[in-house]
Amino acid sequence: MEPNLFLTRDPELSRQRRRQIGPALSMTGLGKMEPMLLAAGAEQLIAKWERAIEDSTDGCSARVCYYYDFSLMTFDIISSLGFGQTHRSLTTGDRRIVHWVGQTFNMMLIQMVAPIFKRLPFRMLFRRSYSEVKRFIAFGTQAIEKRKEALLASGGVDRPRDLLQAFIDAEDPESKIRMTPSQVATETILTLMAGADTSSNTLSWTIHLLLLYPRCLAKVTEEVRSAFKPEGQLISFKEAKERLPYMEACIYESMRMQPVSGNLPRCLPRGGVVLQKYFLPEDMTCSVSIAASNMNPGLWERPYMFIPERFVGSEEKKRRVLTFSAGVRVCPGKNLAWMEILTTLANVINRFDIELPKDSLFSPYKLDANGCPALMPYNYSITRAPRYPDRDCNIVIAKRK
């Protein structure tokens, strides 16, 4: 049976699934997986950028497109954790899983907008895309079967510490029900789809904003380099979280100014509901606009300015940023995203000097109507992504002086 890639509207089933996967995506659960995350993430990225410098004309600096590198890196992280195999598309250039994710996203959107395309004969209009989605599902299902065979052969000794194993072992603490192989494949694929682009785009916008605000880049660079040596072990999540509050504030400010997710839709209850004195009838959907909330001058002083200091030491303001939603509906992959983003940014800034290339169209001196540095244009479908990454997401990197 094929996994159902659409989120269930059954509240109890949704709660059960969250109870099952919650421990795997907790900080405790992810802490056991951090060595794999760092190997596929910061370690692989640093190795690629160091090779780019070595292979450059002068052997001292290189021009790289951080958008594509962050994208492939985050796909590698979740693929390695979720499919029980080492994935290194950032190194090899193999974009197979990236392609499958794109096709699956497209089909999900088409079916949500026009459910008729799920049925024959209309389904035949997208038979090539459906075939790619089936290959993706088969890949995930095969990974589960291989893992179960390996565990059977070893007698269950030395169970791997990754998301795939955590999902296989997960059970509802109340009912003790475990996920079926179909559900495990669904969760793995959804984690990849929901977690890769959001993390990579957050990294891209943070780098972009730091380069447009040199004072902030200098401050975060000083913070990182005063805390860590340029060589040696990679900076772990715990180290970054405890010792780099200003860098964390820069990430929060990036998520506030350029949230990678758009709206938070909610189905209205039976009988409708009154919100802000307006009655909204049942069977409708209402949404909270993250972008509108993040730019509300009643909540934020000078909302169009990149001011990371507003988040330093302020847990209350951090809670206002709704990028991961909030409450019982908070994104289950929030901890994984933070682990990816914090470790990558900390290690990049610790190992490399970065600057805008001379031909960059966007700089601290090109101002918008608000008198702030103009941001590069973006597209928004599932996530908010740079519109012209080949043109606007280039930096010059050099080894840390």
Residue pairs with C-beta under 8 A, 6 or more apart in sequence:
1 182
2 134
2 137
2 182
3 137
3 140
3 141
3 182
3 183
3 185
3 186
3 189
4 182
4 186
5 104
5 108
5 133
5 186
5 189
5 190
6 108
6 111
6 112
7 14
8 14
8 17
9 267
16 172
16 175
16 177
17 179
17 183
17 187
18 332
19 172
19 173
19 174
20 167
20 170
20 171
20 172
20 177
20 178
20 179
21 166
21 167
21 170
21 187
21 332
22 332
23 29
23 166
23 170
24 30
24 163
24 166
24 167
24 170
25 163
25 332
25 333
25 335
25 336
26 335
27 335
29 166
30 37
30 335
30 336
30 339
31 237
31 238
32 161
33 81
33 161
33 162
33 163
34 236
34 237
34 339
34 343
36 80
36 81
36 161
36 162
37 77
37 81
37 339
37 340
37 343
38 234
38 236
38 343
39 80
40 73
40 76
40 77
40 79
40 80
40 81
40 86
40 87
40 88
41 73
41 74
41 76
41 77
41 340
41 343
41 344
42 234
42 235
42 343
42 344
42 346
42 347
42 348
43 234
44 73
44 76
44 88
44 90
44 91
45 69
45 70
45 73
45 90
45 344
45 347
45 348
46 234
46 347
46 348
46 351
47 91
48 69
48 90
48 91
49 62
49 64
49 69
49 351
49 352
49 397
50 351
50 399
52 62
52 64
52 397
53 59
53 60
53 61
53 62
53 397
53 398
53 399
55 62
56 62
60 398
60 399
61 396
61 397
61 398
62 396
62 397
62 398
63 357
63 394
63 395
63 396
63 397
64 394
64 395
64 397
65 389
65 390
65 393
65 394
66 203
66 204
66 207
66 393
66 394
66 395
67 200
67 204
67 385
67 386
67 389
67 393
68 389
68 393
69 90
70 199
70 200
70 201
70 203
70 204
70 344
71 98
71 196
71 197
71 200
72 89
72 90
72 95
72 98
73 90
73 200
73 344
74 195
74 196
74 197
74 199
74 200
74 203
74 340
75 87
75 89
75 97
75 98
75 101
75 192
75 196
75 200
76 87
76 88
76 89
76 90
77 196
77 340
78 163
78 191
78 192
78 195
78 196
78 336
79 85
79 87
79 89
79 97
79 192
80 86
80 87
80 162
81 162
81 163
81 164
82 140
82 143
82 162
82 163
82 164
82 167
82 188
82 189
82 191
82 192
83 139
83 140
83 143
83 164
83 188
84 143
84 146
84 147
84 160
84 162
84 164
84 165
85 143
87 97
88 94
89 95
89 96
89 97
89 98
97 136
97 139
97 192
99 132
100 132
100 133
100 135
100 136
100 139
101 136
101 192
101 193
101 196
103 129
103 132
103 133
103 136
104 132
104 133
104 136
104 189
104 193
105 193
105 382
106 129
107 126
107 129
107 130
107 133
109 381
109 382
110 117
110 126
111 117
111 118
116 122
117 123
117 125
117 126
123 130
136 189
137 185
137 189
140 185
140 188
140 189
141 181
141 182
141 185
143 164
143 188
144 164
144 168
144 181
144 184
144 185
145 181
147 160
147 164
147 165
147 168
148 168
151 159
159 165
159 169
163 188
163 191
164 184
164 188
167 179
167 184
167 187
167 188
168 179
168 184
169 178
170 178
170 179
171 177
171 178
172 178
179 187
191 333
191 336
194 331
194 333
195 333
195 336
195 337
195 340
197 260
197 382
197 383
197 385
198 260
198 261
198 337
198 383
199 336
199 337
199 340
199 341
201 260
201 383
201 384
201 385
201 386
202 251
202 254
202 255
202 260
202 323
202 337
202 341
203 340
203 341
203 344
203 345
204 385
204 386
204 389
204 393
205 254
205 255
205 257
205 258
205 260
205 384
206 250
206 251
206 254
206 341
206 345
207 345
207 354
207 395
208 362
208 375
208 376
208 386
208 392
208 393
209 216
209 250
209 253
209 254
209 257
209 258
209 306
209 375
210 216
210 217
210 220
210 250
211 217
211 354
211 355
211 356
211 395
212 306
212 362
212 363
212 364
212 373
212 375
213 306
213 364
213 373
214 364
216 250
216 306
216 308
217 354
219 246
220 244
220 246
220 247
220 250
220 308
220 349
221 349
223 244
223 245
223 246
223 247
224 235
224 244
224 247
224 346
224 349
224 350
225 349
225 350
225 400
227 239
227 243
227 244
228 235
228 239
228 243
228 346
228 350
230 350
230 351
230 400
234 343
234 347
235 343
235 346
235 347
235 350
236 343
237 338
237 339
237 342
237 343
239 346
240 247
240 248
240 342
240 343
240 346
241 248
241 342
244 342
244 346
245 312
245 313
246 308
246 312
247 342
247 345
247 346
247 349
248 311
248 342
249 308
249 309
249 310
249 311
249 312
250 308
251 341
251 342
251 345
252 308
252 311
252 317
252 318
252 321
253 306
253 307
253 308
253 310
253 311
254 306
255 321
255 323
256 294
256 300
256 321
257 294
257 304
257 306
257 375
258 375
258 378
258 384
259 290
259 291
259 294
259 321
259 322
259 323
259 384
260 323
260 383
260 384
260 385
261 290
261 323
261 383
261 384
262 289
262 290
262 291
262 380
262 384
263 287
263 288
263 289
263 290
264 287
264 288
264 290
264 322
264 325
264 329
265 285
265 286
265 287
266 285
266 286
266 287
266 288
267 283
267 284
267 285
268 280
268 281
268 282
268 283
268 284
268 285
268 286
269 282
270 282
271 282
272 279
272 280
272 281
272 282
273 279
273 280
274 280
275 286
280 286
288 322
290 322
290 323
293 299
293 320
293 322
294 300
294 303
294 321
294 322
295 303
295 304
296 303
297 303
299 320
300 310
301 307
301 310
304 368
304 370
304 372
305 370
305 372
306 372
306 373
310 317
311 317
311 318
319 326
324 330
324 331
324 334
324 337
325 331
331 337
348 354
350 400
351 399
351 400
352 397
352 398
352 399
352 400
353 397
353 398
353 399
353 400
353 401
354 395
354 396
354 397
355 395
355 396
356 362
356 363
356 395
356 396
357 394
357 395
357 396
360 392
360 394
361 376
361 391
361 392
362 373
362 374
362 375
362 376
362 392
363 373
364 373
365 373
366 373
366 374
367 373
367 374
368 374
368 375
376 386
376 387
376 388
376 392
376 393
377 386
377 387
377 388
377 392
378 384
378 385
378 386
378 387
379 385
379 386
379 387
386 392
386 393
